[in-house]
Amino acid sequence: MLSKILNSPIAAFCLNCRYLCPNGALRFSVNRDSLKIIMPRSFWVCTIITTISALVSAGFSVAGLLAPSGSDSFARYAASRSIALLIAVLLSLRVRSREGIAALALVMSLVQGFDGVIGMLAHDAAKTYGPFVFALANFIALMWLLRPAAQNASR
């Protein structure tokens, strides 16, 4: 039955074209021969930056748990949230959810931005500039991902 559907004229057109989201943004294209979803470069860049950001956040949270003062309940809360965000990013990557990655990229931009503010208040340059760079990179990748299809097709 699947082969009958895939061999129809409508399926041939749809499987060889690019799908558009309701807002006009490029969603993905499908290769008819392998039926493999091909995501645009903006999706992969945003996903990679968001994943690295979530990994770094989770890594520092777990390191805080393993520190001598790791019995602090605040460290446990921070670690649980950071690990949950990392799992959500990895699941969104697994299902190739553009909307999921976009939402998590925004969340990680905010998390890293607030971490930068905390580092600034602590007068610690490493805890200030690193998170601000991640927040900015994540936000730029998010804006690229959310650009309308016409702009994505031209680049």
N, C-alpha and C positions, 0 to 999 in steps of 0.2 A: 504494500500500500504506500509506503514511504517513497519508493522509486516512482510510483505513478504520480504522486504529488509533486515530487522534485522535477519530473520531466514535463510538467504542464508549462504552457507559455508564460503564465503569470509568475510561476516559481523561477523560470529561467531569467526573467527580467529582474525579479527581486534578489535573486542570489548573485547576480553579477553587478549589482548597483550598490551604492552606499545608502545606508539607512539614516534617516534624520529623526532627531528627537522632536518633541512638540515645540520646543523653543527654537528649532532650526539648527541646533548644534550637531556636529558630526558625531554619530554614535559608533558605528563600526561597519565594516564590510565583511562579506562572506565569500570565501573562495568556493565556487560551486563544485569543483573537482574533489576537494577534501572535506568540504563542509566545516572547515575550521574558521573560527571567528578571528578576523585580523583587526586588532585594535590600532588606532592611530598613534603616532609617535608621542603626541602630547599626553595620552593616557599613560604610556610607559614611563615617561620622564616624571610625571606627577606621582605615579605609583612608587617609583624608585626613591624619590626624595622623601615621600611620606613614610615609606618603610624604614629608611635609614633614620629618619627623625624619631619614629616610634621605637626602633631598636636602641638608639642612644638614650632616649628617655627611660625605657625599661631597664637598660643596663645600669644607668646611674641609680635608679631606684633600688634595684637588687643589690648593688654595691653598698648603698646606704643601709640596707637590711643586714648585710654581712659585717658592717663596721661595728666597733665595740659598743656604740650606742644604738645598735640596730633593734634593740628591744622596744624602742619608742613606738607607740601605736601610730603616730603620724607617719613614720617611715613605712609601716605596713600598709596604711591607707594609700600612700603615694605609689607604692609598688603594685598594689592590686589594681589601681586605675591604669597605671602605665602598661602593665601586662595585658589588661583587658583591651586597651587601645591597640596594642601590637597584634593581638589575636584578631581583632576586628579588621585591621588593615590586611592581614594575611588572608582572611576569609573573603574580603572584597576582591582581593587580587585573584583568589582561586576561582571565583565565579565571574571575574572580569566585569565587575559592576562599576560603571562610570560614575553613577550617582553616589555609590558608597565611597569610592575613592575621593570624590569631590568633597563630600561631607567630612570625611576623616582628614583630608588635607587642610580644610578650614579649621577643624578642631586642633590638629597638631600645630598649625600656625599660631593659634591662640595660646596653646600650652607653652610652646617655645617662647612666644613673646612675653608671657607672664613670667616664665623662668628667667628671661633676660632682665626684666624689671626687678625680680628678687635678687639677681646677681648684682645689679646696679646699686640697690639699696644696701647690699653687703659690701660694696666697694671691692668686688672681686672681678677683675677684667675677664678672666677665663669663663666665669659663670655669667658674664654679660654678653660678650661679643659672640661666643659660640651659639647660644640660643637665638640671638637676634639674627645671625646669618641663616640659621635653619628656618626661622620664621619667615624671613624675607624670601628665601629660595622656594619654600613651600608655597607661599602666597603667589609668587610669580608663576610657578608651575600650575597652580590652580587656575589662575586667570587664563593661561594658555589653553588648558583643558576645556574651559567654559566658553572659549571664543566661538562665535557663530561659524557654521559650516563654510560659508563663503570665504572667510578669512583663513580657515584651516586648509581649504583646498588650494589656496594660492601659495602656500608655503610648504 
